[in-house]
Amino acid sequence: MTQIARSLDGLLPMAVGFDIDDTLLFSSPGCYRGKQAFSPNGESYLKNPAFWEKMSNGWDAFSVPKEVGKALIAMHFPRGDHIYFVTGRSANSTYLPLPLAGAWEEEVIVNSLY
């Protein structure tokens, strides 16, 4: 982390993006629950909007924030960098998962790519 922070010294604020599922969050437990609920014998739950709606509105309680992700966000935030959370979740979902909400909730720019 120190090496990354040093490489940013003197640089103007920049845009940085972080993928949510299984990058910032260990979301496999919620995915496991979704697979059991929506497609126990396949992977079609991943394309089911009902699954993603649940993942974004309650099932994120099963996700665990990754410490390195929190550290990276904490490193970029005070620099004034624009932080984007990238996700394949549907446009009707809540974009900022509950475990990531907090100090940055109202100041971080949240963007969803489809």
Long-range contacts (C-beta under 8 A, 24 or more apart in sequence): 1-68, 1-71, 1-72, 1-75, 4-72, 4-75, 5-75, 8-75, 8-79, 13-79, 13-80, 13-81, 13-82, 14-81, 14-82, 15-81, 15-82, 15-84, 16-72, 16-76, 16-81, 16-82, 16-83, 16-84, 17-83, 17-84, 17-85, 17-86, 17-111, 18-69, 18-72, 18-73, 18-83, 18-84, 18-85, 18-86, 19-85, 19-86, 19-87, 20-85, 20-86, 20-87, 20-89, 20-97, 20-100, 21-55, 21-87, 21-88, 23-66, 23-69, 24-65, 24-66, 24-69, 24-73, 24-85, 24-100, 25-60, 25-63, 25-64, 25-65, 25-66, 25-69, 25-97, 25-99, 25-100, 26-63, 26-64, 26-65, 26-66, 27-55, 27-60, 27-62, 27-63, 27-97, 29-62, 29-63, 29-64, 30-55, 30-59, 30-60, 30-62, 30-63, 31-55, 33-59, 33-62, 34-59, 49-90, 49-92, 52-89, 52-90, 52-93, 53-90, 53-92, 53-93, 55-89, 55-93, 56-89, 56-93, 56-94, 56-95, 56-97, 57-93, 57-94, 60-97, 60-98, 60-99, 61-98, 61-99, 63-97, 63-99, 64-99, 65-99, 65-100, 73-100, 73-104, 73-108, 77-103, 77-104, 77-107, 77-108, 82-109, 83-108, 83-109, 84-109, 84-110, 84-111, 85-110, 85-111, 85-112, 86-111, 86-112, 86-113, 87-112, 87-113, 88-113, 88-114, 90-114
